[in-house]
Each structure stands twice: as structure tokens, then as C-alpha cells.
Amino acid sequence: MTKKKEQLYEGMYILNAGLSEEAKGKALEKLKEQIVSHGGKVEKVHDWGRRRLAYEIGGKREGYYYILYFVAPTEAKKELFREYSLNEDLLRYMTLQVEEVVDEIKFKPLIEQQQQL
């Protein structure tokens, strides 16, 4: 029997900023439960808090940002994406395959980034 191939992923999720604290917590738990239900395991969660969106999404100008690092079978992606698209609390999501879990996420100031270009 062949073992299912698992990959490490980094998922960014933007939840509706109009959610109460309780509803926001439930929405995050739902995302984590979906990953686990498809044979995955959540390794780390970064809470970026409430931020302004780069552009309006569905009439919303702000959202709650979360980054989740998780391991899942490669065939789980398709089903997870389908479930994400049905989630009314989730404004946007993006999932990337990565090599390692990042313990702390830091960005250089914009001025420093521009000088390096």
C-alpha cells in the first residue's frame, strides 16, 4: 500500500471584519477543522489581526488576517478549496506550498524594500 504524499502549506485567510469576537473564533476553528478532516495537521497559526484591504471585496474594506501553516495530503487541496469557496465568512484565501514553518513573520519597512530594488 502506498503512503499518501503530504506537503507543507502556508495559507493566508481573510475573514469578514464584521464578525464578532466569538464568530471570528468559530470561523478560524472551522478552517482548522476542515484541514484536519481531510487528513491534515495545523502546525502554526499567526494572527495578524484586523487590517485594511488593498481593495474592496464584496463591499468590505477591512478583514481579519490569519496565516496557517499546515501539513496535508496533496489530494486534499481540491476539496479544501471547494469548502473555502462555500464559506461566507471567508473573504479571500491563498495557499502556497512551502519548505518550512516560519516562527515569526516580519516585513521590512517599505522604504527599505524600495532601496533594494
N, CA and C atoms as an extended XYZ file, in Angstrom:
351
Properties=species:S:1:pos:R:3:atomname:S:1:resname:S:1:resid:I:1 pbc="F F F"
N         0.838       -1.178        0.000 N   MET     1
C         0.000        0.000        0.000 CA  MET     1
C         0.888        1.249        0.000 C   MET     1
N         0.572        2.200       -0.862 N   THR     2
C         1.364        3.422       -0.991 CA  THR     2
C         0.902        4.462        0.018 C   THR     2
N         1.860        5.103        0.676 N   LYS     3
C         1.550        6.158        1.630 CA  LYS     3
C         1.194        7.429        0.855 C   LYS     3
N         0.167        8.141        1.334 N   LYS     4
C        -0.229        9.388        0.686 CA  LYS     4
C         0.863       10.426        0.870 C   LYS     4
N         1.142       11.150       -0.207 N   LYS     5
C         2.168       12.184       -0.142 CA  LYS     5
C         1.594       13.420        0.552 C   LYS     5
N         2.330       13.920        1.552 N   GLU     6
C         1.910       15.118        2.280 CA  GLU     6
C         2.857       16.259        1.964 C   GLU     6
N         2.312       17.458        1.966 N   GLN     7
C         3.081       18.661        1.710 CA  GLN     7
C         2.844       19.655        2.852 C   GLN     7
N         3.802       20.554        3.034 N   LEU     8
C         3.652       21.647        3.991 CA  LEU     8
C         3.125       22.851        3.224 C   LEU     8
N         2.076       23.458        3.751 N   TYR     9
C         1.442       24.604        3.103 CA  TYR     9
C         1.387       25.803        4.042 C   TYR     9
N         1.372       26.979        3.426 N   GLU    10
C         1.131       28.233        4.133 CA  GLU    10
C        -0.150       28.807        3.539 C   GLU    10
N        -1.157       28.960        4.361 N   GLY    11
C        -2.422       29.501        3.886 CA  GLY    11
C        -2.694       30.849        4.524 C   GLY    11
N        -3.035       31.849        3.708 N   MET    12
C        -3.454       33.143        4.233 CA  MET    12
C        -4.960       33.232        4.061 C   MET    12
N        -5.634       33.590        5.135 N   TYR    13
C        -7.085       33.658        5.142 CA  TYR    13
C        -7.514       35.028        5.634 C   TYR    13
N        -8.465       35.633        4.925 N   ILE    14
C        -9.012       36.928        5.324 CA  ILE    14
C       -10.481       36.716        5.658 C   ILE    14
N       -10.805       36.913        6.932 N   LEU    15
C       -12.177       36.759        7.401 CA  LEU    15
C       -12.879       38.106        7.435 C   LEU    15
N       -14.179       38.088        7.320 N   ASN    16
C       -15.016       39.280        7.369 CA  ASN    16
C       -14.761       40.058        8.663 C   ASN    16
N       -14.439       41.343        8.551 N   ALA    17
C       -14.146       42.171        9.721 CA  ALA    17
C       -15.393       42.482       10.534 C   ALA    17
N       -16.570       42.229        9.978 N   GLY    18
C       -17.820       42.480       10.693 CA  GLY    18
C       -18.185       41.389       11.686 C   GLY    18
N       -17.387       40.340       11.764 N   LEU    19
C       -17.665       39.243       12.686 CA  LEU    19
C       -17.385       39.651       14.130 C   LEU    19
N       -18.205       39.155       15.052 N   SER    20
C       -17.935       39.362       16.479 CA  SER    20
C       -16.706       38.537       16.860 C   SER    20
N       -16.173       38.781       18.039 N   GLU    21
C       -15.006       38.010       18.508 CA  GLU    21
C       -15.337       36.523       18.549 C   GLU    21
N       -16.519       36.199       19.026 N   GLU    22
C       -16.930       34.793       19.118 CA  GLU    22
C       -17.064       34.174       17.727 C   GLU    22
N       -17.710       34.883       16.809 N   ALA    23
C       -17.900       34.376       15.448 CA  ALA    23
C       -16.564       34.243       14.720 C   ALA    23
N       -15.658       35.188       14.968 N   LYS    24
C       -14.325       35.129       14.355 CA  LYS    24
C       -13.586       33.885       14.837 C   LYS    24
N       -13.652       33.613       16.134 N   GLY    25
C       -13.014       32.420       16.693 CA  GLY    25
C       -13.592       31.140       16.109 C   GLY    25
N       -14.927       31.106       15.958 N   LYS    26
C       -15.583       29.928       15.374 CA  LYS    26
C       -15.182       29.743       13.911 C   LYS    26
N       -15.068       30.859       13.170 N   ALA    27
C       -14.679       30.773       11.757 CA  ALA    27
C       -13.258       30.235       11.618 C   ALA    27
N       -12.348       30.676       12.499 N   LEU    28
C       -10.974       30.180       12.471 CA  LEU    28
C       -10.945       28.693       12.827 C   LEU    28
N       -11.709       28.293       13.835 N   GLU    29
C       -11.769       26.880       14.222 CA  GLU    29
C       -12.317       26.027       13.077 C   GLU    29
N       -13.292       26.564       12.350 N   LYS    30
C       -13.859       25.837       11.211 CA  LYS    30
C       -12.789       25.592       10.147 C   LYS    30
N       -11.964       26.600        9.877 N   LEU    31
C       -10.881       26.434        8.904 CA  LEU    31
C        -9.919       25.334        9.348 C   LEU    31
N        -9.546       25.363       10.626 N   LYS    32
C        -8.621       24.356       11.147 CA  LYS    32
C        -9.244       22.961       11.113 C   LYS    32
N       -10.533       22.866       11.450 N   GLU    33
C       -11.223       21.576       11.433 CA  GLU    33
C       -11.313       21.006       10.018 C   GLU    33
N       -11.505       21.892        9.027 N   GLN    34
C       -11.557       21.427        7.641 CA  GLN    34
C       -10.226       20.796        7.231 C   GLN    34
N        -9.134       21.409        7.624 N   ILE    35
C        -7.805       20.874        7.306 CA  ILE    35
C        -7.632       19.499        7.947 C   ILE    35
N        -7.972       19.398        9.226 N   VAL    36
C        -7.825       18.137        9.958 CA  VAL    36
C        -8.743       17.054        9.376 C   VAL    36
N        -9.965       17.433        8.996 N   SER    37
C       -10.915       16.441        8.477 CA  SER    37
C       -10.468       15.831        7.144 C   SER    37
N        -9.542       16.496        6.465 N   HIS    38
C        -9.015       15.971        5.200 CA  HIS    38
C        -7.629       15.360        5.378 C   HIS    38
N        -7.334       14.955        6.614 N   GLY    39
C        -6.079       14.248        6.878 CA  GLY    39
C        -4.893       15.152        7.144 C   GLY    39
N        -5.138       16.441        7.381 N   GLY    40
C        -4.057       17.388        7.626 CA  GLY    40
C        -3.818       17.641        9.099 C   GLY    40
N        -2.815       18.455        9.351 N   LYS    41
C        -2.469       18.830       10.727 CA  LYS    41
C        -1.994       20.274       10.707 C   LYS    41
N        -2.600       21.114       11.533 N   VAL    42
C        -2.210       22.520       11.623 CA  VAL    42
C        -0.971       22.612       12.500 C   VAL    42
N         0.098       23.198       11.949 N   GLU    43
C         1.375       23.312       12.655 CA  GLU    43
C         1.499       24.628       13.431 C   GLU    43
N         1.017       25.723       12.843 N   LYS    44
C         1.185       27.041       13.477 CA  LYS    44
C         0.131       27.993       12.921 C   LYS    44
N        -0.330       28.915       13.788 N   VAL    45
C        -1.286       29.942       13.384 CA  VAL    45
C        -0.710       31.303       13.758 C   VAL    45
N        -0.648       32.201       12.774 N   HIS    46
C        -0.254       33.585       13.018 CA  HIS    46
C        -1.503       34.444       12.886 C   HIS    46
N        -1.825       35.204       13.937 N   ASP    47
C        -2.974       36.111       13.921 CA  ASP    47
C        -2.447       37.504       13.604 C   ASP    47
N        -2.760       38.005       12.414 N   TRP    48
C        -2.312       39.345       12.014 CA  TRP    48
C        -3.300       40.420       12.410 C   TRP    48
N        -4.459       40.020       12.884 N   GLY    49
C        -5.448       40.985       13.341 CA  GLY    49
C        -6.214       41.647       12.202 C   GLY    49
N        -6.875       42.714       12.571 N   ARG    50
C        -7.717       43.450       11.614 CA  ARG    50
C        -6.855       44.412       10.809 C   ARG    50
N        -7.021       44.367        9.492 N   ARG    51
C        -6.232       45.225        8.596 CA  ARG    51
C        -7.109       45.730        7.458 C   ARG    51
N        -6.655       46.827        6.901 N   ARG    52
C        -7.330       47.397        5.734 CA  ARG    52
C        -6.977       46.545        4.505 C   ARG    52
N        -7.982       46.292        3.670 N   LEU    53
C        -7.760       45.528        2.447 CA  LEU    53
C        -7.148       46.429        1.379 C   LEU    53
N        -6.393       45.854        0.477 N   ALA    54
C        -5.788       46.607       -0.616 CA  ALA    54
C        -6.867       47.135       -1.563 C   ALA    54
N        -7.973       46.411       -1.659 N   TYR    55
C        -9.105       46.830       -2.496 CA  TYR    55
C       -10.372       46.265       -1.866 C   TYR    55
N       -11.487       46.833       -2.209 N   GLU    56
C       -12.762       46.420       -1.656 CA  GLU    56
C       -13.134       45.019       -2.151 C   GLU    56
N       -13.606       44.186       -1.225 N   ILE    57
C       -14.046       42.829       -1.561 CA  ILE    57
C       -15.473       42.676       -1.048 C   ILE    57
N       -16.414       42.536       -1.942 N   GLY    58
C       -17.809       42.349       -1.538 CA  GLY    58
C       -18.330       43.475       -0.670 C   GLY    58
N       -17.888       44.691       -0.944 N   GLY    59
C       -18.318       45.844       -0.161 CA  GLY    59
C       -17.567       46.022        1.153 C   GLY    59
N       -16.596       45.189        1.402 N   LYS    60
C       -15.809       45.246        2.652 CA  LYS    60
C       -14.471       45.928        2.402 C   LYS    60
N       -14.046       46.771        3.341 N   ARG    61
C       -12.767       47.478        3.235 CA  ARG    61
C       -11.725       46.950        4.225 C   ARG    61
N       -12.137       46.114        5.184 N   GLU    62
C       -11.222       45.560        6.190 CA  GLU    62
C       -11.504       44.077        6.378 C   GLU    62
N       -10.505       43.376        6.920 N   GLY    63
C       -10.676       41.963        7.206 CA  GLY    63
C        -9.722       41.517        8.296 C   GLY    63
N       -10.007       40.364        8.887 N   TYR    64
C        -9.115       39.743        9.868 CA  TYR    64
C        -8.203       38.785        9.114 C   TYR    64
N        -6.909       38.966        9.292 N   TYR    65
C        -5.915       38.166        8.563 CA  TYR    65
C        -5.340       37.073        9.470 C   TYR    65
N        -5.271       35.867        8.923 N   TYR    66
C        -4.635       34.736        9.601 CA  TYR    66
C        -3.731       34.019        8.610 C   TYR    66
N        -2.604       33.548        9.114 N   ILE    67
C        -1.728       32.693        8.316 CA  ILE    67
C        -1.604       31.375        9.063 C   ILE    67
N        -1.940       30.299        8.374 N   LEU    68
C        -1.873       28.960        8.956 CA  LEU    68
C        -0.835       28.143        8.211 C   LEU    68
N         0.027       27.491        8.959 N   TYR    69
C         0.955       26.522        8.383 CA  TYR    69
C         0.370       25.152        8.699 C   TYR    69
N         0.221       24.337        7.655 N   PHE    70
C        -0.363       23.018        7.868 CA  PHE    70
C         0.217       22.001        6.900 C   PHE    70
N         0.180       20.751        7.344 N   VAL    71
C         0.603       19.620        6.532 CA  VAL    71
C        -0.675       18.906        6.112 C   VAL    71
N        -0.763       18.562        4.826 N   ALA    72
C        -1.948       17.858        4.327 CA  ALA    72
C        -1.575       17.029        3.112 C   ALA    72
N        -2.349       15.979        2.869 N   PRO    73
C        -2.132       15.202        1.643 CA  PRO    73
C        -2.383       16.092        0.422 C   PRO    73
N        -1.613       15.902       -0.618 N   THR    74
C        -1.752       16.755       -1.801 CA  THR    74
C        -3.153       16.685       -2.396 C   THR    74
N        -3.799       15.534       -2.306 N   GLU    75
C        -5.139       15.417       -2.891 CA  GLU    75
C        -6.209       16.143       -2.066 C   GLU    75
N        -5.886       16.616       -0.867 N   ALA    76
C        -6.856       17.333       -0.031 CA  ALA    76
C        -7.085       18.769       -0.501 C   ALA    76
N        -6.129       19.329       -1.250 N   LYS    77
C        -6.237       20.730       -1.670 CA  LYS    77
C        -7.535       21.024       -2.412 C   LYS    77
N        -7.871       20.193       -3.355 N   LYS    78
C        -9.056       20.435       -4.183 CA  LYS    78
C       -10.318       20.519       -3.316 C   LYS    78
N       -10.475       19.588       -2.402 N   GLU    79
C       -11.651       19.581       -1.541 CA  GLU    79
C       -11.640       20.757       -0.567 C   GLU    79
N       -10.469       21.105       -0.033 N   LEU    80
C       -10.376       22.275        0.851 CA  LEU    80
C       -10.766       23.547        0.111 C   LEU    80
N       -10.272       23.721       -1.102 N   PHE    81
C       -10.603       24.916       -1.883 CA  PHE    81
C       -12.100       24.991       -2.155 C   PHE    81
N       -12.730       23.844       -2.405 N   ARG    82
C       -14.176       23.821       -2.626 CA  ARG    82
C       -14.911       24.285       -1.369 C   ARG    82
N       -14.488       23.785       -0.217 N   GLU    83
C       -15.117       24.169        1.047 CA  GLU    83
C       -14.873       25.647        1.358 C   GLU    83
N       -13.679       26.140        1.077 N   TYR    84
C       -13.385       27.554        1.309 CA  TYR    84
C       -14.321       28.438        0.492 C   TYR    84
N       -14.578       28.052       -0.754 N   SER    85
C       -15.425       28.876       -1.624 CA  SER    85
C       -16.867       28.931       -1.128 C   SER    85
N       -17.280       27.983       -0.305 N   LEU    86
C       -18.637       27.962        0.252 CA  LEU    86
C       -18.736       28.674        1.597 C   LEU    86
N       -17.611       29.096        2.151 N   ASN    87
C       -17.563       29.722        3.478 CA  ASN    87
C       -17.880       31.216        3.363 C   ASN    87
N       -19.031       31.628        3.866 N   GLU    88
C       -19.480       33.018        3.763 CA  GLU    88
C       -18.627       33.989        4.575 C   GLU    88
N       -17.973       33.515        5.615 N   ASP    89
C       -17.151       34.378        6.467 CA  ASP    89
C       -15.768       34.644        5.880 C   ASP    89
N       -15.364       33.853        4.901 N   LEU    90
C       -14.034       33.927        4.308 CA  LEU    90
C       -14.072       34.809        3.055 C   LEU    90
N       -13.414       35.987        3.149 N   LEU    91
C       -13.399       36.915        2.016 CA  LEU    91
C       -12.436       36.455        0.929 C   LEU    91
N       -11.231       36.055        1.314 N   ARG    92
C       -10.205       35.606        0.371 CA  ARG    92
C        -9.303       34.596        1.075 C   ARG    92
N        -8.666       33.770        0.262 N   TYR    93
C        -7.669       32.834        0.780 CA  TYR    93
C        -6.625       32.603       -0.301 C   TYR    93
N        -5.453       32.221        0.144 N   MET    94
C        -4.371       31.870       -0.764 CA  MET    94
C        -3.533       30.808       -0.068 C   MET    94
N        -3.174       29.767       -0.804 N   THR    95
C        -2.404       28.676       -0.230 CA  THR    95
C        -1.165       28.432       -1.086 C   THR    95
N        -0.017       28.383       -0.422 N   LEU    96
C         1.256       28.148       -1.098 CA  LEU    96
C         1.945       26.941       -0.491 C   LEU    96
N         2.664       26.196       -1.303 N   GLN    97
C         3.499       25.118       -0.791 CA  GLN    97
C         4.797       25.746       -0.307 C   GLN    97
N         5.239       25.393        0.901 N   VAL    98
C         6.451       25.977        1.476 CA  VAL    98
C         7.370       24.872        1.987 C   VAL    98
N         8.592       25.270        2.317 N   GLU    99
C         9.599       24.319        2.793 CA  GLU    99
C         9.654       24.217        4.316 C   GLU    99
N         9.291       25.319        5.012 N   GLU   100
C         9.397       25.315        6.468 CA  GLU   100
C         8.354       26.222        7.104 C   GLU   100
N         8.078       25.962        8.368 N   VAL   101
C         7.160       26.783        9.152 CA  VAL   101
C         7.942       27.992        9.660 C   VAL   101
N         7.380       29.174        9.467 N   VAL   102
C         8.016       30.402        9.917 CA  VAL   102
C         7.489       30.728       11.315 C   VAL   102
N         8.410       30.901       12.281 N   ASP   103
C         8.008       31.176       13.657 CA  ASP   103
C         7.508       32.597       13.849 C   ASP   103
N         8.100       33.533       13.111 N   GLU   104
C         7.713       34.932       13.246 CA  GLU   104
C         7.719       35.566       11.866 C   GLU   104
N         6.682       36.319       11.568 N   ILE   105
C         6.582       36.953       10.259 CA  ILE   105
C         6.880       38.436       10.422 C   ILE   105
N         7.912       38.891        9.721 N   LYS   106
C         8.318       40.296        9.774 CA  LYS   106
C         8.469       40.813        8.354 C   LYS   106
N         8.132       42.060        8.168 N   PHE   107
C         8.324       42.708        6.882 CA  PHE   107
C         9.263       43.879        7.059 C   PHE   107
N        10.081       44.111        6.046 N   LYS   108
C        10.946       45.284        6.063 CA  LYS   108
C        10.079       46.511        5.816 C   LYS   108
N        10.457       47.672        6.384 N   PRO   109
C         9.723       48.895        6.056 CA  PRO   109
C         9.750       49.139        4.556 C   PRO   109
N         8.695       49.724        4.040 N   LEU   110
C         8.547       49.939        2.605 CA  LEU   110
C         9.728       50.709        2.012 C   LEU   110
N        10.243       51.699        2.717 N   ILE   111
C        11.366       52.491        2.220 CA  ILE   111
C        12.578       51.600        2.003 C   ILE   111
N        12.858       50.706        2.933 N   GLU   112
C        13.984       49.780        2.829 CA  GLU   112
C        13.800       48.817        1.653 C   GLU   112
N        12.583       48.377        1.410 N   GLN   113
C        12.316       47.493        0.280 CA  GLN   113
C        12.582       48.206       -1.043 C   GLN   113
N        12.167       49.453       -1.163 N   GLN   114
C        12.317       50.211       -2.391 CA  GLN   114
C        13.793       50.493       -2.699 C   GLN   114
N        14.602       50.701       -1.664 N   GLN   115
C        16.034       50.977       -1.873 CA  GLN   115
C        16.746       49.750       -2.416 C   GLN   115
N        16.256       48.552       -2.087 N   GLN   116
C        16.903       47.338       -2.564 CA  GLN   116
C        16.566       47.048       -4.027 C   GLN   116
N        15.500       47.650       -4.549 N   LEU   117
C        15.111       47.420       -5.949 CA  LEU   117
C        15.996       48.156       -6.849 C   LEU   117
